[in-house]
């Protein structure tokens, strides 16, 4: 395994023309690095994580997200041809687009 790492580091040096993977300002630091505490535990449910991932994909595909006063997030596809949309939860009318 160490031989493989040596070859990886050598390839890095050849491609980037840098002597080290670690940035120079980090290697030359005179003060010790601050130690951070553990990350907060993830308390989201699998359903929440799936919704967040789905929303990210829709955002990449140019969907518009409208926040309603009731807390609902309305997802409008980019090819939508209407000027207003009604919230399916509370019935509030929303303008679509600029």
C-alpha atoms as a printed R data frame, in Angstrom:
   type eleno elety resid chain resno       x      y       z
1  ATOM     1    CA   UNK     A     1   0.000  0.000   0.000
2  ATOM     2    CA   UNK     A     2   2.752  2.563   0.757
3  ATOM     3    CA   UNK     A     3   4.184  1.984  -2.745
4  ATOM     4    CA   UNK     A     4   0.794  2.780  -4.251
5  ATOM     5    CA   UNK     A     5   0.553  6.011  -2.238
6  ATOM     6    CA   UNK     A     6   4.038  6.979  -3.381
7  ATOM     7    CA   UNK     A     7   2.980  6.550  -7.000
8  ATOM     8    CA   UNK     A     8  -0.197  8.579  -6.404
9  ATOM     9    CA   UNK     A     9   1.773 11.425  -4.811
10 ATOM    10    CA   UNK     A    10   4.311 11.309  -7.632
11 ATOM    11    CA   UNK     A    11   1.506 11.536 -10.200
12 ATOM    12    CA   UNK     A    12   0.059 14.498  -8.286
13 ATOM    13    CA   UNK     A    13   3.432 16.264  -8.343
14 ATOM    14    CA   UNK     A    14   3.835 15.688 -12.079
15 ATOM    15    CA   UNK     A    15   0.343 16.891 -12.963
16 ATOM    16    CA   UNK     A    16   0.102 19.901 -10.639
17 ATOM    17    CA   UNK     A    17   3.792 20.849 -10.490
18 ATOM    18    CA   UNK     A    18   3.341 21.202  -6.726
19 ATOM    19    CA   UNK     A    19   5.670 19.640  -4.194
20 ATOM    20    CA   UNK     A    20   2.971 18.574  -1.759
21 ATOM    21    CA   UNK     A    21  -0.713 17.817  -1.470
22 ATOM    22    CA   UNK     A    22  -0.841 19.959   1.670
23 ATOM    23    CA   UNK     A    23  -0.918 23.713   0.866
24 ATOM    24    CA   UNK     A    24   2.295 25.561   1.730
25 ATOM    25    CA   UNK     A    25   0.606 28.044   4.075
26 ATOM    26    CA   UNK     A    26  -0.760 25.109   6.072
27 ATOM    27    CA   UNK     A    27   2.629 23.388   6.252
28 ATOM    28    CA   UNK     A    28   4.364 26.588   7.375
29 ATOM    29    CA   UNK     A    29   1.789 27.522  10.036
30 ATOM    30    CA   UNK     A    30   3.428 28.409  13.338
31 ATOM    31    CA   UNK     A    31   0.245 28.206  15.393
32 ATOM    32    CA   UNK     A    32  -1.497 24.921  16.089
33 ATOM    33    CA   UNK     A    33  -4.743 24.331  14.248
34 ATOM    34    CA   UNK     A    34  -7.950 24.775  16.191
35 ATOM    35    CA   UNK     A    35  -9.632 21.513  17.063
36 ATOM    36    CA   UNK     A    36 -13.313 21.618  16.316
37 ATOM    37    CA   UNK     A    37 -15.968 19.697  18.169
38 ATOM    38    CA   UNK     A    38 -18.132 16.963  16.710
39 ATOM    39    CA   UNK     A    39 -20.771 17.845  14.135
40 ATOM    40    CA   UNK     A    40 -24.351 18.096  15.283
41 ATOM    41    CA   UNK     A    41 -26.131 14.757  14.888
42 ATOM    42    CA   UNK     A    42 -28.403 14.476  11.866
43 ATOM    43    CA   UNK     A    43 -31.947 14.421  13.210
44 ATOM    44    CA   UNK     A    44 -33.691 14.486   9.831
45 ATOM    45    CA   UNK     A    45 -35.825 11.548   8.802
46 ATOM    46    CA   UNK     A    46 -35.193  9.471   5.675
47 ATOM    47    CA   UNK     A    47 -38.287 11.123   4.165
48 ATOM    48    CA   UNK     A    48 -36.825 14.610   4.828
49 ATOM    49    CA   UNK     A    49 -33.498 13.627   3.256
50 ATOM    50    CA   UNK     A    50 -35.255 12.145   0.206
51 ATOM    51    CA   UNK     A    51 -37.324 15.329  -0.215
52 ATOM    52    CA   UNK     A    52 -34.208 17.496   0.053
53 ATOM    53    CA   UNK     A    53 -32.380 15.382  -2.551
54 ATOM    54    CA   UNK     A    54 -35.398 15.489  -4.877
55 ATOM    55    CA   UNK     A    55 -35.665 19.266  -4.516
56 ATOM    56    CA   UNK     A    56 -31.974 19.627  -5.348
57 ATOM    57    CA   UNK     A    57 -32.477 17.634  -8.554
58 ATOM    58    CA   UNK     A    58 -35.549 19.676  -9.478
59 ATOM    59    CA   UNK     A    59 -33.578 22.875  -8.864
60 ATOM    60    CA   UNK     A    60 -30.878 21.652 -11.227
61 ATOM    61    CA   UNK     A    61 -33.614 21.190 -13.834
62 ATOM    62    CA   UNK     A    62 -34.744 24.822 -13.504
63 ATOM    63    CA   UNK     A    63 -37.873 24.214 -11.439
64 ATOM    64    CA   UNK     A    64 -39.137 27.283  -9.556
65 ATOM    65    CA   UNK     A    65 -39.936 26.893  -5.864
66 ATOM    66    CA   UNK     A    66 -42.653 29.122  -4.419
67 ATOM    67    CA   UNK     A    67 -42.950 29.457  -0.643
68 ATOM    68    CA   UNK     A    68 -46.538 29.705   0.529
69 ATOM    69    CA   UNK     A    69 -47.730 31.344   3.754
70 ATOM    70    CA   UNK     A    70 -49.034 27.943   4.907
71 ATOM    71    CA   UNK     A    71 -45.495 26.490   4.800
72 ATOM    72    CA   UNK     A    72 -45.974 24.511   1.608
73 ATOM    73    CA   UNK     A    73 -43.294 24.706  -1.105
74 ATOM    74    CA   UNK     A    74 -44.866 24.669  -4.547
75 ATOM    75    CA   UNK     A    75 -42.652 23.241  -7.275
76 ATOM    76    CA   UNK     A    76 -43.308 24.748 -10.710
77 ATOM    77    CA   UNK     A    77 -41.773 23.097 -13.795
78 ATOM    78    CA   UNK     A    78 -39.775 25.327 -16.166
79 ATOM    79    CA   UNK     A    79 -42.168 24.700 -19.063
80 ATOM    80    CA   UNK     A    80 -45.192 25.991 -17.079
81 ATOM    81    CA   UNK     A    81 -47.316 28.266 -19.288
82 ATOM    82    CA   UNK     A    82 -49.499 29.888 -16.623
83 ATOM    83    CA   UNK     A    83 -49.134 33.222 -14.799
84 ATOM    84    CA   UNK     A    84 -50.662 32.168 -11.464
85 ATOM    85    CA   UNK     A    85 -50.796 28.978  -9.458
86 ATOM    86    CA   UNK     A    86 -53.009 28.024  -6.534
87 ATOM    87    CA   UNK     A    87 -51.510 26.377  -3.430
88 ATOM    88    CA   UNK     A    88 -53.011 22.877  -3.149
89 ATOM    89    CA   UNK     A    89 -52.944 23.104   0.665
90 ATOM    90    CA   UNK     A    90 -54.513 26.511   1.455
91 ATOM    91    CA   UNK     A    91 -55.701 27.880  -1.903
92 ATOM    92    CA   UNK     A    92 -53.534 31.036  -1.886
93 ATOM    93    CA   UNK     A    93 -52.855 32.367  -5.395
94 ATOM    94    CA   UNK     A    94 -49.171 32.841  -6.348
95 ATOM    95    CA   UNK     A    95 -47.635 34.637  -9.349
96 ATOM    96    CA   UNK     A    96 -45.396 32.393 -11.410
97 ATOM    97    CA   UNK     A    97 -42.248 33.947 -12.875
98 ATOM    98    CA   UNK     A    98 -40.859 37.476 -12.731
